[in-house]
Amino acid sequence: MTREINVLTDVALITCVVQRGAADAIVTAAQSAGAQGATVHFGRGSGVRERLRVLGVAVDVEKEIINIVVSSEQVDRVFEKIYLAGGLDTPGMGIMYVTPLEKAATYIPPDFMERVTKRRGTQGVD
């Protein structure tokens, strides 16, 4: 059996850092917008709200960090859905950013690769 690397070059990484407990809604929204999956991990953060200690009570510094790799053509749609699902239009809810990836590699089923290759051939895209 010949092994080969399936390299993806037209992809981006969306990273979203939010308050603990918000990741499930964000992952669900991303998947409904076409993302295939997400990686969630935990971290600690600090910002203005944590330093001010609203009403003398410390704000939770526990964060959830969501990483989602999407095709470049999906970025805007997934980004918008995540923004709304995470309530990032509310102060202190979190931050999100996109990082273009030079290349990524993963398993891609052969039948899917054939469909993509054929579609690109008919569209004249290399």
BELWO-V172549 format. One record per pair of residues at least 24 apart in sequence whose ideal C-beta (glycine too) atoms are under 8 Angstrom apart, sorted by sequence separation. I is the first residue (numbers start at 1). GAP is how many residues later the second one is. D is the distance in Angstrom with one decimal. If there is no record, write none. Layout:
i=I gap=GAP d=D
i=I gap=GAP d=D
//
This chain:
i=40 gap=24 d=5.8
i=41 gap=24 d=5.3
i=40 gap=25 d=7.1
i=17 gap=26 d=7.4
i=40 gap=26 d=5.3
i=41 gap=26 d=7.9
i=39 gap=27 d=7.3
i=40 gap=27 d=7.9
i=17 gap=28 d=6.7
i=38 gap=28 d=5.4
i=39 gap=28 d=4.6
i=72 gap=28 d=7.8
i=38 gap=29 d=6.7
i=39 gap=29 d=7.7
i=38 gap=30 d=4.6
i=37 gap=31 d=7.5
i=63 gap=31 d=7.7
i=69 gap=32 d=7.1
i=35 gap=33 d=5.0
i=59 gap=33 d=7.6
i=36 gap=34 d=8.0
i=35 gap=35 d=5.4
i=69 gap=35 d=6.1
i=30 gap=36 d=7.7
i=34 gap=36 d=7.3
i=30 gap=38 d=5.3
i=27 gap=39 d=6.4
i=35 gap=39 d=6.9
i=20 gap=40 d=6.2
i=26 gap=40 d=5.5
i=34 gap=40 d=5.1
i=19 gap=41 d=6.7
i=23 gap=41 d=4.1
i=27 gap=41 d=7.9
i=33 gap=41 d=7.2
i=20 gap=42 d=4.2
i=22 gap=42 d=6.2
i=49 gap=42 d=8.0
i=19 gap=43 d=7.8
i=20 gap=43 d=6.4
i=21 gap=43 d=7.4
i=23 gap=43 d=5.4
i=34 gap=43 d=6.5
i=35 gap=43 d=5.2
i=49 gap=43 d=4.7
i=19 gap=44 d=6.8
i=20 gap=44 d=5.5
i=33 gap=44 d=5.0
i=34 gap=44 d=6.5
i=48 gap=44 d=8.0
i=18 gap=45 d=6.7
i=19 gap=45 d=7.4
i=33 gap=45 d=4.5
i=47 gap=45 d=7.2
i=17 gap=46 d=5.4
i=18 gap=46 d=5.5
i=17 gap=47 d=7.5
i=33 gap=47 d=7.7
i=17 gap=48 d=5.2
i=18 gap=48 d=7.3
i=30 gap=48 d=5.3
i=33 gap=48 d=4.1
i=16 gap=49 d=7.4
i=17 gap=49 d=7.9
i=32 gap=49 d=6.7
i=33 gap=49 d=7.8
i=15 gap=50 d=6.8
i=16 gap=50 d=4.5
i=15 gap=51 d=7.2
i=30 gap=51 d=6.3
i=14 gap=52 d=7.9
i=15 gap=52 d=5.5
i=16 gap=52 d=7.8
i=29 gap=52 d=4.4
i=30 gap=52 d=5.5
i=14 gap=53 d=7.4
i=15 gap=53 d=8.0
i=29 gap=53 d=5.8
i=13 gap=54 d=6.2
i=14 gap=54 d=4.6
i=13 gap=55 d=7.2
i=14 gap=55 d=7.9
i=29 gap=55 d=7.2
i=30 gap=55 d=7.9
i=13 gap=56 d=5.6
i=14 gap=56 d=6.4
i=26 gap=56 d=5.3
i=29 gap=56 d=3.5
i=12 gap=57 d=7.3
i=28 gap=57 d=7.2
i=29 gap=57 d=7.9
i=11 gap=58 d=5.6
i=12 gap=58 d=6.1
i=11 gap=59 d=6.7
i=12 gap=59 d=7.8
i=26 gap=59 d=5.1
i=11 gap=60 d=5.7
i=12 gap=60 d=5.7
i=25 gap=60 d=4.9
i=26 gap=60 d=4.9
i=10 gap=61 d=6.0
i=11 gap=61 d=6.5
i=14 gap=61 d=6.9
i=25 gap=61 d=7.1
i=10 gap=62 d=4.8
i=8 gap=63 d=7.9
i=10 gap=63 d=7.8
i=12 gap=63 d=5.0
i=14 gap=64 d=6.2
i=22 gap=64 d=5.6
i=14 gap=65 d=6.0
i=22 gap=65 d=7.5
i=16 gap=66 d=5.6
i=14 gap=68 d=6.6
i=18 gap=68 d=5.2
i=16 gap=70 d=6.2
i=18 gap=70 d=7.7
i=22 gap=71 d=7.5
i=16 gap=72 d=7.8
i=22 gap=72 d=7.2
i=19 gap=73 d=7.9
i=19 gap=74 d=6.4
i=18 gap=75 d=6.4
i=19 gap=75 d=6.5
i=18 gap=76 d=3.6
i=17 gap=77 d=5.3
i=16 gap=78 d=6.4
i=17 gap=78 d=5.3
i=16 gap=79 d=7.5
i=17 gap=79 d=7.4
i=16 gap=80 d=4.2
i=15 gap=81 d=6.8
i=14 gap=82 d=6.7
i=15 gap=82 d=5.7
i=14 gap=83 d=7.7
i=15 gap=83 d=7.8
i=14 gap=84 d=5.4
i=15 gap=84 d=6.8
i=13 gap=85 d=7.1
i=12 gap=86 d=5.3
i=13 gap=86 d=4.5
i=12 gap=87 d=6.5
i=13 gap=87 d=8.0
i=12 gap=88 d=5.2
i=13 gap=88 d=5.6
i=12 gap=89 d=6.0
i=11 gap=90 d=5.0
i=8 gap=93 d=7.8
i=9 gap=93 d=7.4
i=11 gap=93 d=5.3
i=9 gap=94 d=5.2
i=8 gap=95 d=6.6
i=7 gap=96 d=5.2
i=8 gap=96 d=4.6
i=7 gap=97 d=7.4
i=8 gap=97 d=6.9
i=7 gap=98 d=5.4
i=8 gap=98 d=7.2
i=6 gap=99 d=6.1
i=5 gap=100 d=5.2
i=6 gap=100 d=6.6
i=6 gap=101 d=6.9
i=6 gap=102 d=4.4
i=6 gap=107 d=6.9
//
